[in-house]
Amino acid sequence: MAAPTMEERKACWAARDEFWRCLDTHTEDAPRCEKLRRSFESLCPQQWVKYFDKRRDFLKYKEKLESEGFHPTETAGKS
């Protein structure tokens, strides 16, 4: 598989950003973003889609930790 050209990379990133903006705007209604998801998947290599999905999950988790703080459970660290 050849590496994507600069134009293909830019199109992929733009599709990703548009999809992510939709998810941020419609947090409770993610199916509204399905068309953008399909566009994102069609413009980006499959491995990139997997990476970007994991990256978004991590960034949202990090954002939550930074805003709410870390609260260990009662059983954490006990054996």
WOBELCOR-V471977 format. One line per field, one symbol per residue. ss: DSSP state (H for helix, E for strand, C for the rest). phi: phi as a letter, one per 20 degrees, with the letter a starting at -180 (. if undefined). burial: # if it has 16 or more other C-alpha atoms within 10 Angstrom, else .. A space follows every 50 residues. Layout:
# WOBELCOR-V471977
ss=???
phi=???
burial=???
This chain:
# WOBELCOR-V471977
ss=CCCCCHHHHHHHHHHHHHHHHHHHHCCCCHHHHHHHHHHHHHHCCHHHHH HHHHHHHHHHHHHHHHHHCCCCCCCCCCC
phi=.ffffffffffffffffffffffffdgecggfeffffffgffedggffgf ffffffgfffffffffednecfffefned
burial=..........###.##.###.##.........#..##.###.###...#. .#...........................
